Amino acid sequence: MKKAVLLASGGLDSTTVAYGLFADGIDVFPLFFDYGQHCVETEWGRVNEVLPRDMRSPERCDISDIFKGSTSRLIKEANLWQDNVADDDLYVPYRTLLFFAAAAARAQTLGIFDVYTGFVNSNHAKEIDCTAEFMNQMDGLIDNIGPVRFTSPFRFSSKTTVVEEALRRGVPIGRTFSCQAASDFPCGACPNCVERLHALKDAAVVISKAQVD
C-alpha cells in the first residue's frame, strides 16, 4: 500500500485532500503543526474530528518555540471588538518554508517519500510564502536536496473547486476550521473566512444550475 504524509490542519483544504487520498487507498500519516497559533487547540480538536474515520490518528508536532514573541495575529490573538487587523498582520515569517522542511524530515524519517498539502491557488491574506511563485521555487529546492516530493492537488484550483470536491467526497465541511483571526468561532471577516464564504456561495450556485439542467 502506498504511504503518504499529509499536512493536516483541520481546515477545509487539507481535509478534502485527506478524503481523496483515503478514497484512493493510500495509507495516510496526518501531521499537525503546533506553531503557537492562538487557535491551536481548536484546530487540533477539529483535525481529530474531521478526518476519515478509519484514517490514522494525526501526529502533533510542536514547533511553537520558534515563533515565541511573534506579533503576528495568527500567534497573538486580536480583540476583534477593539483591534484593526490588516492582511500584513497575519504573516508568520518563514512558516510555510518551515512546514515543508519539517514535513520532509518527518516523512523521510518514517520511510515515506510523498507529502501532500492542501495549499490552494489563492492568497487573499497576501502571505508572501503562499504565492504560486514561492511554491514553484520550493519545487526546485526540494528536487535538489532529497527524495521527498510534495504534492498539492489544489495548487492550481480555486476554493470553489475545493468546496465542490468536498461535497462530492462527503467531507464534513461545517466542522472544518480555517479562521485566522478568532480562536473559538469563525469571525467571518478574515481573508480565510471571506474566501470560504464566497466559495460556498459559488459552489451552491453551480450545484443549483446542475440540478436544473
N, CA, C and O of each residue as an XYZ file, in Angstrom:
852
protein
N       0.844     -1.193      0.000
C       0.000      0.000      0.000
C       0.882      1.247      0.000
O       1.834      1.347      0.774
N       0.555      2.192     -0.873
C       1.295      3.441     -0.917
C       1.065      4.232      0.363
O      -0.043      4.251      0.898
N       2.118      4.884      0.853
C       2.025      5.683      2.065
C       2.314      7.145      1.753
O       3.067      7.457      0.831
N       1.710      8.031      2.528
C       1.940      9.461      2.341
C       1.737     10.195      3.650
O       0.886      9.826      4.459
N       2.520     11.231      3.851
C       2.319     12.163      4.951
C       1.424     13.292      4.437
O       1.595     13.775      3.317
N       0.478     13.697      5.265
C      -0.414     14.798      4.911
C      -0.287     15.906      5.942
O      -0.423     15.654      7.140
N      -0.027     17.134      5.493
C      -0.068     18.270      6.398
C      -1.537     18.573      6.681
O      -2.251     19.084      5.819
N      -1.977     18.256      7.885
C      -3.391     18.355      8.243
C      -3.594     19.434      9.291
O      -2.888     19.473     10.299
N      -4.563     20.312      9.051
C      -4.789     21.429      9.970
C      -6.195     21.456     10.549
O      -6.485     22.244     11.449
N      -7.069     20.598     10.034
C      -8.471     20.671     10.431
C      -9.265     21.632      9.565
O     -10.460     21.830      9.784
N      -8.595     22.239      8.570
C      -9.258     23.148      7.655
C      -9.880     22.416      6.482
O      -9.692     21.211      6.313
N     -10.615     23.151      5.681
C     -11.340     22.562      4.560
C     -10.410     21.951      3.516
O     -10.660     20.848      3.029
N      -9.344     22.659      3.173
C      -8.491     22.226      2.069
C      -7.772     20.912      2.372
O      -7.862     19.957      1.600
N      -7.061     20.867      3.497
C      -6.306     19.652      3.834
C      -7.233     18.488      4.137
O      -6.887     17.338      3.864
N      -8.404     18.765      4.698
C      -9.356     17.695      4.991
C      -9.896     17.088      3.707
O     -10.082     15.874      3.624
N     -10.148     17.925      2.705
C     -10.617     17.420      1.416
C      -9.544     16.568      0.749
O      -9.854     15.540      0.146
N      -8.284     16.986      0.853
C      -7.186     16.174      0.337
C      -7.151     14.829      1.057
O      -6.943     13.791      0.428
N      -7.353     14.845      2.374
C      -7.354     13.610      3.161
C      -8.399     12.628      2.649
O      -8.119     11.438      2.504
N      -9.597     13.121      2.377
C     -10.669     12.252      1.882
C     -10.332     11.676      0.507
O     -10.657     10.524      0.220
N      -9.686     12.470     -0.336
C      -9.294     11.971     -1.642
C      -8.237     10.885     -1.550
O      -8.326      9.865     -2.234
N      -7.237     11.102     -0.707
C      -6.186     10.100     -0.521
C      -6.753      8.807      0.060
O      -6.398      7.708     -0.367
N      -7.633      8.959      1.032
C      -8.228      7.788      1.672
C      -9.050      6.985      0.664
O      -9.013      5.755      0.661
N      -9.791      7.691     -0.190
C     -10.600      7.012     -1.211
C      -9.717      6.272     -2.213
O     -10.138      5.274     -2.799
N      -8.487      6.765     -2.411
C      -7.561      6.122     -3.335
C      -6.792      4.971     -2.693
O      -5.935      4.365     -3.336
N      -7.088      4.668     -1.440
C      -6.457      3.536     -0.767
C      -5.055      3.798     -0.265
O      -4.291      2.862     -0.029
N      -4.708      5.070     -0.099
C      -3.372      5.434      0.384
C      -3.355      5.440      1.912
O      -4.283      5.936      2.550
N      -2.303      4.890      2.483
C      -2.128      4.874      3.934
C      -1.582      6.235      4.358
O      -0.411      6.539      4.130
N      -2.434      7.049      4.973
C      -2.093      8.441      5.254
C      -1.623      8.612      6.704
O      -2.233      8.100      7.643
N      -0.520      9.349      6.849
C       0.008      9.728      8.154
C      -0.231     11.229      8.321
O       0.578     12.028      7.850
N      -1.322     11.632      8.978
C      -1.601     13.068      9.130
C      -0.613     13.706     10.114
O      -0.347     13.163     11.186
N      -0.079     14.859      9.731
C       0.893     15.576     10.557
C       0.352     16.973     10.836
O       0.093     17.746      9.914
N       0.187     17.285     12.112
C      -0.368     18.573     12.541
C       0.722     19.384     13.216
O       1.413     18.884     14.104
N       0.880     20.643     12.799
C       1.901     21.510     13.384
C       1.289     22.490     14.387
O       0.389     23.264     14.062
N       1.805     22.430     15.604
C       1.531     23.448     16.617
C       2.667     24.451     16.522
O       3.759     24.214     17.039
N       2.405     25.578     15.856
C       3.444     26.591     15.700
C       3.185     27.786     16.612
O       3.749     28.864     16.423
N       2.319     27.575     17.607
C       2.000     28.636     18.550
C       0.792     29.444     18.137
O       0.511     30.477     18.744
N       0.059     28.999     17.107
C      -1.131     29.718     16.661
C      -2.150     29.801     17.792
O      -2.319     28.850     18.556
N      -2.825     30.940     17.895
C      -3.747     31.144     19.018
C      -4.924     30.166     18.988
O      -5.542     29.904     20.019
N      -5.230     29.629     17.808
C      -6.364     28.705     17.693
C      -5.919     27.251     17.686
O      -6.650     26.388     17.199
N      -4.736     26.964     18.215
C      -4.160     25.631     18.082
C      -5.048     24.533     18.666
O      -5.176     23.467     18.064
N      -5.665     24.773     19.828
C      -6.468     23.718     20.432
C      -7.764     23.495     19.656
O      -8.258     22.371     19.570
N      -8.311     24.574     19.092
C      -9.489     24.416     18.240
C      -9.124     23.617     16.994
O      -9.849     22.696     16.618
N      -8.013     23.956     16.353
C      -7.579     23.231     15.161
C      -7.273     21.774     15.486
O      -7.639     20.874     14.731
N      -6.603     21.546     16.609
C      -6.254     20.180     16.991
C      -7.519     19.356     17.240
O      -7.597     18.192     16.849
N      -8.494     19.961     17.883
C      -9.757     19.258     18.100
C     -10.454     18.934     16.795
O     -10.981     17.836     16.620
N     -10.459     19.894     15.876
C     -11.140     19.673     14.599
C     -10.427     18.643     13.740
O     -11.076     17.816     13.099
N      -9.094     18.680     13.718
C      -8.382     17.723     12.871
C      -8.614     16.295     13.353
O      -8.628     15.363     12.549
N      -8.795     16.120     14.645
C      -9.116     14.794     15.176
C     -10.565     14.395     14.892
O     -10.915     13.216     14.937
N     -11.391     15.381     14.602
C     -12.816     15.140     14.378
C     -13.168     14.924     12.912
O     -14.034     14.108     12.598
N     -12.504     15.648     12.008
C     -12.985     15.695     10.626
C     -12.299     14.736      9.664
O     -12.809     14.516      8.566
N     -11.168     14.164     10.034
C     -10.506     13.225      9.138
C     -11.351     11.958      8.983
O     -12.150     11.642      9.864
N     -11.184     11.229      7.878
C     -11.936      9.982      7.703
C     -11.802      9.062      8.911
O     -10.737      8.959      9.520
N     -12.890      8.408      9.239
C     -12.971      7.644     10.490
C     -11.874      6.594     10.635
O     -11.335      6.416     11.728
N     -11.538      5.903      9.562
C     -10.564      4.808      9.650
C      -9.150      5.231      9.281
O      -8.282      4.380      9.092
N      -8.910      6.512      9.179
C      -7.560      7.009      8.902
C      -6.749      7.003     10.198
O      -7.312      7.068     11.291
N      -5.443      6.926     10.068
C      -4.568      7.008     11.238
C      -4.832      8.304     12.017
O      -5.211      9.323     11.439
N      -4.629      8.247     13.319
C      -4.781      9.452     14.134
C      -3.662     10.439     13.801
O      -2.534     10.022     13.539
N      -3.955     11.724     13.808
C      -2.915     12.710     13.482
C      -1.815     12.757     14.533
O      -2.049     12.523     15.719
N      -0.632     13.061     14.075
C       0.519     13.245     14.953
C       0.736     14.738     15.147
O       0.767     15.494     14.176
N       0.885     15.162     16.388
C       1.059     16.583     16.685
C       2.533     16.890     16.884
O       3.206     16.258     17.698
N       3.026     17.860     16.136
C       4.433     18.254     16.194
C       4.523     19.681     16.717
O       3.979     20.598     16.103
N       5.193     19.878     17.826
C       5.287     21.182     18.481
C       6.528     21.931     18.010
O       7.655     21.545     18.323
N       6.311     23.004     17.257
C       7.407     23.866     16.823
C       7.141     25.309     17.296
O       7.642     26.271     16.714
N       6.355     25.426     18.345
C       5.861     26.730     18.782
C       6.948     27.655     19.310
O       6.808     28.875     19.233
N       8.036     27.090     19.849
C       9.089     27.944     20.404
C       9.718     28.847     19.342
O      10.231     29.920     19.658
N       9.677     28.412     18.095
C      10.315     29.184     17.033
C       9.653     30.550     16.866
O      10.322     31.535     16.551
N       8.341     30.607     17.077
C       7.610     31.862     16.866
C       7.236     32.546     18.180
O       6.371     33.421     18.204
N       7.879     32.152     19.254
C       7.605     32.766     20.551
C       7.942     34.253     20.496
O       9.037     34.633     20.081
N       6.998     35.087     20.915
C       7.191     36.522     20.893
C       6.742     37.188     19.602
O       6.844     38.408     19.470
N       6.243     36.402     18.640
C       5.781     36.970     17.380
C       4.572     37.876     17.610
O       3.721     37.596     18.454
N       4.514     38.960     16.848
C       3.371     39.868     16.938
C       2.308     39.544     15.881
O       1.286     40.226     15.797
N       2.545     38.522     15.090
C       1.554     38.119     14.087
C       0.227     37.824     14.758
O       0.186     37.233     15.837
N      -0.852     38.233     14.122
C      -2.181     37.992     14.691
C      -2.614     36.547     14.534
O      -3.687     36.172     15.007
N      -1.803     35.729     13.880
C      -2.043     34.293     13.913
C      -1.476     33.684     15.198
O      -1.880     32.597     15.611
N      -0.545     34.391     15.817
C       0.065     33.939     17.066
C      -0.560     34.671     18.256
O      -0.987     34.044     19.226
N      -0.606     35.963     18.173
C      -1.165     36.799     19.246
C      -2.565     37.228     18.837
O      -2.732     38.097     17.981
N      -3.554     36.625     19.443
C      -4.939     36.859     19.025
C      -5.368     38.293     19.281
O      -5.097     38.863     20.337
N      -6.041     38.861     18.295
C      -6.542     40.225     18.418
C      -7.886     40.248     19.130
O      -8.628     39.266     19.127
N      -8.181     41.380     19.735
C      -9.524     41.631     20.238
C     -10.313     42.242     19.083
O     -10.140     43.416     18.754
N     -11.172     41.444     18.476
C     -11.842     41.884     17.257
C     -12.830     43.018     17.491
O     -13.300     43.635     16.535
N     -13.150     43.299     18.750
C     -14.011     44.440     19.072
C     -13.229     45.747     19.122
O     -13.802     46.829     18.995
N     -11.913     45.638     19.308
C     -11.104     46.844     19.511
C      -9.986     47.014     18.487
O      -9.648     48.142     18.127
N      -9.408     45.912     18.014
C      -8.208     45.987     17.181
C      -8.544     45.957     15.694
O      -9.417     45.209     15.253
N      -7.849     46.766     14.948
C      -7.967     46.749     13.494
C      -6.896     45.813     12.941
O      -5.703     46.092     13.066
N      -7.314     44.705     12.333
C      -6.372     43.703     11.843
C      -6.251     43.814     10.327
O      -7.231     43.650      9.600
N      -5.041     44.093      9.864
C      -4.773     44.194      8.427
C      -4.180     42.888      7.916
O      -3.733     42.048      8.697
N      -4.181     42.725      6.592
C      -3.650     41.497      5.993
C      -2.209     41.239      6.429
O      -1.843     40.107      6.746
N      -1.402     42.288      6.443
C       0.012     42.134      6.802
C       0.202     41.632      8.229
O       1.231     41.036      8.548
N      -0.776     41.868      9.080
C      -0.682     41.446     10.479
C      -0.772     39.930     10.629
O      -0.468     39.393     11.695
N      -1.185     39.239      9.572
C      -1.397     37.792      9.645
C      -0.188     36.987      9.176
O      -0.205     35.756      9.213
N       0.840     37.668      8.743
C       2.018     36.963      8.230
C       2.853     36.381      9.371
O       3.115     37.052     10.368
N       3.262     35.135      9.209
C       4.182     34.472     10.146
C       5.452     34.163      9.362
O       5.401     33.379      8.414
N       6.584     34.751      9.724
C       7.784     34.643      8.896
C       8.281     33.217      8.688
O       8.495     32.468      9.641
N       8.456     32.866      7.432
C       9.035     31.582      7.026
C       8.215     30.368      7.467
O       8.734     29.252      7.507
N       6.958     30.574      7.791
C       6.144     29.470      8.299
C       6.017     28.332      7.283
O       6.221     27.167      7.624
N       5.684     28.668      6.047
C       5.491     27.621      5.044
C       6.793     26.890      4.755
O       6.804     25.669      4.604
N       7.892     27.639      4.678
C       9.198     27.016      4.464
C       9.516     26.050      5.594
O      10.033     24.958      5.359
N       9.208     26.454      6.813
C       9.439     25.589      7.969
C       8.560     24.341      7.901
O       9.026     23.239      8.187
N       7.293     24.508      7.523
C       6.393     23.363      7.382
C       6.947     22.353      6.381
O       6.962     21.149      6.639
N       7.399     22.857      5.244
C       7.917     21.956      4.210
C       9.142     21.200      4.704
O       9.249     19.987      4.519
N      10.063     21.920      5.331
C      11.292     21.282      5.805
C      10.997     20.249      6.881
O      11.528     19.139      6.838
N      10.147     20.609      7.857
C       9.822     19.689      8.945
C       9.053     18.480      8.434
O       9.297     17.358      8.877
N       8.130     18.697      7.511
C       7.354     17.586      6.962
C       8.238     16.640      6.169
O       8.091     15.422      6.265
N       9.157     17.193      5.383
C      10.065     16.355      4.611
C      10.954     15.529      5.532
O      11.190     14.346      5.286
N      11.446     16.165      6.602
C      12.299     15.454      7.554
C      11.529     14.350      8.257
O      12.042     13.243      8.425
N      10.304     14.640      8.668
C       9.498     13.628      9.358
C       9.136     12.494      8.414
O       9.179     11.326      8.799
N       8.782     12.830      7.189
C       8.399     11.805      6.215
C       9.572     10.863      5.938
O       9.411      9.643      5.969
N      10.741     11.423      5.669
C      11.877     10.559      5.358
C      12.275      9.724      6.570
O      12.723      8.587      6.420
N      12.116     10.275      7.759
C      12.378      9.506      8.982
C      11.463      8.288      9.063
O      11.864      7.225      9.538
N      10.228      8.457      8.593
C       9.254      7.358      8.601
C       9.406      6.431      7.395
O       8.701      5.428      7.284
N      10.322      6.768      6.501
C      10.495      5.973      5.293
C       9.430      6.254      4.251
O       9.115      5.396      3.426
N       8.878      7.458      4.290
C       7.828      7.872      3.356
C       8.383      8.996      2.482
O       9.098      9.872      2.967
N       8.049      8.963      1.191
C       8.657      9.928      0.281
C       7.642     10.785     -0.472
O       7.982     11.476     -1.432
N       6.390     10.724     -0.017
C       5.351     11.571     -0.598
C       4.677     12.369      0.513
O       4.200     11.802      1.496
N       4.643     13.681      0.350
C       3.973     14.566      1.299
C       2.911     15.354      0.539
O       3.186     15.940     -0.509
N       1.707     15.359      1.076
C       0.594     16.078      0.457
C       0.213     17.280      1.315
O       0.289     17.239      2.543
N      -0.197     18.345      0.642
C      -0.653     19.546      1.336
C      -1.979     19.999      0.738
O      -2.384     19.544     -0.332
N      -2.646     20.905      1.450
C      -3.912     21.443      0.978
C      -3.786     22.846      0.406
O      -4.791     23.546      0.285
N      -2.582     23.276      0.051
C      -2.410     24.623     -0.478
C      -3.271     24.834     -1.715
O      -3.324     23.979     -2.598
N      -3.944     25.977     -1.772
C      -4.877     26.307     -2.842
C      -4.349     27.499     -3.630
O      -3.614     28.334     -3.103
N      -4.733     27.563     -4.894
C      -4.284     28.641     -5.763
C      -5.013     29.943     -5.434
O      -5.774     30.463     -6.250
N      -4.775     30.448     -4.255
C      -5.344     31.736     -3.831
C      -4.502     32.251     -2.680
O      -3.805     31.485     -2.014
N      -4.570     33.525     -2.455
C      -3.749     34.104     -1.395
C      -4.364     35.423     -0.949
O      -3.750     36.483     -1.073
N      -5.575     35.345     -0.433
C      -6.289     36.555     -0.055
C      -5.626     37.276      1.114
O      -5.801     38.483      1.284
N      -4.866     36.536      1.917
C      -4.169     37.172      3.028
C      -2.867     37.836      2.592
O      -2.200     38.501      3.385
N      -2.508     37.644      1.297
C      -1.300     38.242      0.730
C      -0.042     37.795      1.475
O       0.883     38.584      1.669
N      -0.014     36.533      1.889
C       1.163     35.987      2.560
C       2.220     35.677      1.502
O       1.939     34.961      0.541
N       3.418     36.202      1.669
C       4.429     36.093      0.628
C       4.910     34.655      0.437
O       5.498     34.342     -0.598
N       4.673     33.771      1.417
C       5.097     32.383      1.267
C       3.933     31.468      0.892
O       3.993     30.258      1.110
N       2.887     32.043      0.333
C       1.759     31.244     -0.154
C       1.439     31.590     -1.607
O       0.331     31.337     -2.080
N       2.400     32.163     -2.303
C       2.198     32.532     -3.693
C       2.614     31.382     -4.613
O       3.375     30.500     -4.217
N       2.105     31.408     -5.838
C       2.488     30.392     -6.821
C       3.986     30.462     -7.096
O       4.639     29.432     -7.262
N       4.529     31.677     -7.144
C       5.960     31.846     -7.386
C       6.782     31.180     -6.285
O       7.776     30.509     -6.564
N       6.366     31.370     -5.038
C       7.070     30.757     -3.919
C       7.027     29.234     -4.033
O       8.047     28.569     -3.854
N       5.845     28.678     -4.333
C       5.693     27.227     -4.441
C       6.556     26.667     -5.573
O       7.138     25.591     -5.431
N       6.644     27.383     -6.686
C       7.485     26.931     -7.792
C       8.952     26.893     -7.387
O       9.682     25.974     -7.757
N       9.371     27.879     -6.639
C      10.745     27.905     -6.162
C      11.008     26.774     -5.169
O      12.098     26.202     -5.141
N      10.011     26.462     -4.364
C      10.145     25.359     -3.411
C      10.340     24.038     -4.142
O      11.124     23.195     -3.706
N       9.633     23.858     -5.246
C       9.787     22.635     -6.039
C      11.239     22.444     -6.451
O      11.800     21.358     -6.305
N      11.841     23.510     -6.966
C      13.219     23.410     -7.414
C      14.178     23.108     -6.285
O      15.123     22.338     -6.459
N      13.946     23.702     -5.133
C      14.811     23.475     -3.978
C      14.704     22.025     -3.502
O      15.718     21.364     -3.281
N      13.477     21.537     -3.345
C      13.265     20.193     -2.812
C      13.791     19.134     -3.757
O      14.324     18.116     -3.315
N      13.647     19.362     -5.065
C      14.118     18.383     -6.044
C      15.620     18.139     -5.941
O      16.111     17.076     -6.322
N      16.341     19.123     -5.428
C      17.800     19.039     -5.413
C      18.396     18.568     -4.097
O      19.603     18.334     -4.024
N      17.582     18.421     -3.053
C      18.191     18.119     -1.755
C      17.734     16.807     -1.124
O      18.255     16.439     -0.071
N      16.793     16.093     -1.712
C      16.358     14.847     -1.085
C      15.283     14.132     -1.882
O      14.813     14.648     -2.896
N      14.888     12.936     -1.425
C      13.941     12.109     -2.177
C      12.469     12.436     -1.936
O      11.606     11.944     -2.664
N      12.163     13.261     -0.922
C      10.764     13.540     -0.590
C      10.177     14.496     -1.622
O      10.800     15.490     -1.995
N       8.971     14.179     -2.076
C       8.285     15.012     -3.053
C       6.951     15.507     -2.491
O       6.241     14.768     -1.810
N       6.627     16.746     -2.781
C       5.390     17.360     -2.294
C       4.364     17.426     -3.413
O       4.686     17.734     -4.560
N       3.127     17.130     -3.054
C       2.011     17.231     -3.990
C       0.904     18.050     -3.346
O       0.493     17.781     -2.217
N       0.427     19.052     -4.075
C      -0.690     19.882     -3.619
C      -1.791     19.789     -4.675
O      -1.774     20.533     -5.655
N      -2.747     18.879     -4.480
C      -3.758     18.613     -5.512
C      -4.558     19.837     -5.935
O      -5.052     19.888     -7.062
N      -4.695     20.830     -5.047
C      -5.494     22.009     -5.363
C      -4.642     23.242     -5.655
O      -5.123     24.374     -5.601
N      -3.400     23.008     -5.956
C      -2.447     24.105     -6.161
C      -2.878     25.046     -7.286
O      -2.605     26.245     -7.235
N      -3.545     24.508     -8.289
C      -3.980     25.324     -9.417
C      -5.505     25.438     -9.465
O      -6.083     25.730    -10.513
N      -6.146     25.204     -8.322
C      -7.603     25.222     -8.244
C      -8.089     26.408     -7.419
O      -7.333     26.992     -6.642
N      -9.342     26.749     -7.597
C      -9.970     27.791     -6.782
C     -10.563     27.163     -5.531
O     -10.713     25.944     -5.449
N     -10.894     27.994     -4.570
C     -11.540     27.499     -3.352
C     -12.916     26.900     -3.684
O     -13.355     25.950     -3.035
N     -13.580     27.452     -4.682
C     -14.874     26.900     -5.089
C     -14.720     25.458     -5.563
O     -15.558     24.609     -5.257
N     -13.658     25.181     -6.304
C     -13.388     23.817     -6.749
C     -13.182     22.892     -5.561
O     -13.639     21.749     -5.568
N     -12.491     23.392     -4.539
C     -12.267     22.597     -3.330
C     -13.600     22.271     -2.663
O     -13.826     21.131     -2.255
N     -14.479     23.254     -2.551
C     -15.789     23.037     -1.939
C     -16.578     21.996     -2.730
O     -17.192     21.105     -2.144
N     -16.564     22.106     -4.049
C     -17.285     21.144     -4.876
C     -16.748     19.729     -4.668
O     -17.519     18.774     -4.581
N     -15.419     19.599     -4.590
C     -14.807     18.296     -4.346
C     -15.152     17.786     -2.949
O     -15.405     16.596     -2.759
N     -15.161     18.689     -1.978
C     -15.504     18.303     -0.606
C     -16.934     17.760     -0.537
O     -17.196     16.758      0.128
N     -17.839     18.423     -1.222
C     -19.226     17.955     -1.252
C     -19.320     16.578     -1.902
O     -20.065     15.712     -1.441
N     -18.569     16.389     -2.961
C     -18.597     15.095     -3.656
C     -18.030     13.978     -2.793
O     -18.476     12.833     -2.868
N     -17.043     14.322     -1.971
C     -16.375     13.317     -1.129
C     -17.082     13.086      0.205
O     -16.733     12.161      0.938
N     -18.068     13.915      0.521
C     -18.738     13.775      1.806
C     -17.952     14.335      2.971
O     -18.096     13.869      4.101
N     -17.115     15.337      2.706
C     -16.331     15.979      3.769
C     -17.270     16.763      4.688
O     -18.153     17.469      4.201
N     -17.096     16.652      6.005
C     -17.928     17.432      6.934
C     -17.498     18.897      6.947
O     -16.836     19.350      7.881
N     -17.874     19.621      5.920
C     -17.403     20.990      5.712
C     -17.676     21.872      6.924
O     -16.817     22.655      7.332
N     -18.859     21.748      7.493
C     -19.242     22.607      8.607
C     -18.423     22.405      9.860
O     -18.437     23.265     10.741
N     -17.706     21.294      9.974
C     -16.888     21.044     11.152
C     -15.425     21.421     10.941
O     -14.643     21.417     11.891
N     -15.047     21.749      9.699
C     -13.676     22.190      9.463
C     -13.504     23.623      9.965
O     -14.476     24.368     10.093
N     -12.258     23.997     10.245
C     -11.982     25.312     10.840
C     -10.797     25.951     10.140
O      -9.717     25.363     10.073
N     -10.998     27.162      9.615
C      -9.939     27.825      8.863
C      -9.750     29.289      9.242
O      -8.998     30.001      8.577
N     -10.409     29.745     10.284
C     -10.361     31.167     10.636
C      -8.964     31.579     11.093
O      -8.287     30.839     11.807
N      -8.547     32.765     10.673
C      -7.232     33.277     11.053
C      -7.279     34.211     12.263
O      -6.278     34.376     12.959
N      -8.428     34.815     12.510
C      -8.480     35.900     13.498
C      -9.050     35.502     14.848
O      -8.738     36.143     15.851
N      -9.876     34.465     14.907
C     -10.539     34.094     16.155
C     -10.241     32.646     16.517
O     -10.064     31.801     15.640
N     -10.186     32.369     17.808
C      -9.807     31.039     18.276
C     -10.964     30.054     18.357
O     -10.797     28.869     18.069
N     -12.130     30.542     18.747
C     -13.219     29.627     19.063
C     -14.247     29.474     17.944
O     -14.678     28.363     17.635
N     -14.635     30.599     17.340
C     -15.654     30.568     16.291
C     -15.165     31.381     15.103
O     -14.502     32.401     15.290
N     -15.476     30.954     13.887
C     -15.059     31.717     12.703
C     -15.553     33.156     12.768
O     -16.722     33.409     13.060
N     -14.649     34.097     12.493
C     -15.004     35.509     12.602
C     -15.857     35.984     11.438
O     -16.636     36.927     11.577
N     -15.713     35.331     10.288
C     -16.484     35.715      9.113
C     -15.912     36.898      8.364
O     -16.467     37.296      7.340
N     -14.801     37.482      8.847
C     -14.266     38.694      8.237
C     -12.804     38.589      7.816
O     -12.349     39.403      7.012
N     -12.057     37.621      8.327
C     -10.655     37.480      7.944
C     -10.579     36.950      6.507
O     -11.578     36.450      5.988
N      -9.408     37.050      5.852
C      -9.301     36.589      4.460
C      -9.759     35.146      4.256
O     -10.450     34.850      3.282
N      -9.385     34.254      5.156
C      -9.792     32.858      5.005
C     -11.301     32.693      5.095
O     -11.897     31.964      4.301
N     -11.917     33.362      6.055
C     -13.368     33.248      6.225
C     -14.112     33.818      5.023
O     -15.077     33.223      4.543
N     -13.660     34.971      4.540
C     -14.321     35.606      3.395
C     -14.215     34.714      2.164
O     -15.200     34.501      1.458
N     -13.026     34.198      1.912
C     -12.834     33.324      0.751
C     -13.696     32.068      0.863
O     -14.284     31.622     -0.123
N     -13.766     31.512      2.042
C     -14.564     30.308      2.274
C     -16.048     30.586      2.018
O     -16.722     29.797      1.355
N     -16.554     31.701      2.539
C     -17.968     32.032      2.364
C     -18.309     32.256      0.891
O     -19.351     31.808      0.413
N     -17.426     32.949      0.181
C     -17.655     33.163     -1.248
C     -17.648     31.826     -2.004
O     -18.464     31.613     -2.901
N     -16.733     30.937     -1.641
C     -16.645     29.644     -2.315
C     -17.881     28.796     -2.059
O     -18.379     28.129     -2.966
N     -18.374     28.818     -0.835
C     -19.594     28.069     -0.512
C     -20.778     28.596     -1.320
O     -21.599     27.827     -1.822
N     -20.849     29.927     -1.435
C     -21.925     30.535     -2.212
C     -21.801     30.167     -3.688
O     -22.788     29.796     -4.324
N     -20.587     30.270     -4.233
C     -20.377     29.952     -5.648
C     -20.667     28.486     -5.938
O     -21.261     28.154     -6.964
N     -20.247     27.613     -5.033
C     -20.487     26.180     -5.224
C     -21.978     25.871     -5.191
O     -22.458     25.018     -5.938
N     -22.702     26.559     -4.332
C     -24.153     26.353     -4.240
C     -24.836     26.741     -5.548
O     -25.777     26.082     -5.988
N     -24.351     27.820     -6.165
C     -24.906     28.259     -7.448
C     -24.630     27.228     -8.535
O     -25.512     26.904     -9.331
N     -23.407     26.716     -8.567
C     -23.033     25.708     -9.561
C     -23.885     24.459     -9.418
O     -24.354     23.898    -10.408
N     -24.081     24.025     -8.172
C     -24.865     22.815     -7.918
C     -26.326     23.035     -8.303
O     -26.955     22.150     -8.883
N     -26.862     24.199     -7.987
C     -28.255     24.513     -8.337
C     -28.458     24.495     -9.847
O     -29.452     23.958    -10.336
N     -27.524     25.077    -10.580
C     -27.619     25.097    -12.042
C     -27.551     23.680    -12.609
O     -28.274     23.340    -13.546
N     -26.678     22.862    -12.032
C     -26.533     21.481    -12.493
C     -27.818     20.685    -12.260
O     -28.206     19.852    -13.079
N     -28.458     20.953    -11.145
C     -29.698     20.249    -10.834
C     -30.824     20.663    -11.789
O     -31.663     19.849    -12.175
N     -30.819     21.948    -12.158
C     -31.841     22.444    -13.092
C     -31.617     21.841    -14.473
O     -32.564     21.426    -15.142
N     -30.339     21.795    -14.898
C     -30.014     21.248    -16.214
C     -30.306     19.750    -16.275
O     -30.091     19.120    -17.311
